[in-house]
């Protein structure tokens, strides 16, 4: 049975732009993405990171918006300054203003001491406002003021605080639609919508799934002291047929369950949850879904070719002669394609 082995020398924690090797300072560390759509995201991040422009990241829950925000910060000139993150949808409205702007002692019941807010804590650095689409209209007005003037007043205070922060916002909502519904201020939307970054759902970048699986197995083996070596082709194809409504976060949770329960050896179809066991197709190629906007056939074919080349290199421990034999192509042809797809092996 065909399987996908985990080669620790080949699979790095960072499958980011240009398949660069991860290190402690790598801006894309931990972000897996060999698909064309994610490579486009990486290139955009590299172009805009140092611009200081406001960025709005849009994507479904679990697509990695926070990781992209952090990568932007790590590539900016503010990289050595604070990166402060706050989930605007996870904090009650009556507390969110204090969390963002701080408060003075006695501002409200329970305010027993002065407290600085996230904006002040992020001074000279970056603040990441996650799920900004869940913010109330009153707070939207105050966020707009900070964007325009870089000034605010703590709750209960009259002293104006001036900060120098780069703002990155994110949401799973369609903010243009929310503006039309009256749920989000139009002026704030256009102030945020300077540089938009759209993150694809996992089902839209399904060719990345084998890389994710290898990444999670390697990472979990180290963390959980397990010895899972591979995943069978049938099990992998079952995973690739799943719709992944929870995106990468759902996959990460599933892989933790599989690795911990399996403990060692190979993950097979029988180890998968019942709803996924019957997903394996008769043929290993999984065609990408065609959206309403259509699909570029050349891009889809290139992604499939890229995956096959990477699989052959993994199986032969990156011995190009053997990989070329597996693919029935000349070695020179394979080398050209490796360069084209930037599949250089990490040392």
Secondary structure, DSSP 8 states (H G I E B T S, - for coil): --EEE--TTT--S-B-GGG----TT-TTTT-B--SHHHHHHHHHHHHHGGG---EEEE--TTS-HHHHHHHHHHHSTTTTS-EEEEETTTS-HHHHHHHHH-B-TTSSTT--S-B--HHHHTTTSEEEEETGGG--HHHHHHHHHHHHHSEEE-BT---EEE---EEEEEESS-HHHHHHHTSS-HHHHHHHTTEEEE---GGGGGGGHHHHHHHHHHHHHHHHT-EEEEEEHHHHHHHHHS--TTHHHHHHHHHHHHHHHH-EEEE-GGGS-HHHHT---SSS------BTTB--HHHHHHHHHHHHHHHHHHHTTT-HHHHHHHHTS-HHHHHHHHHHTT-----
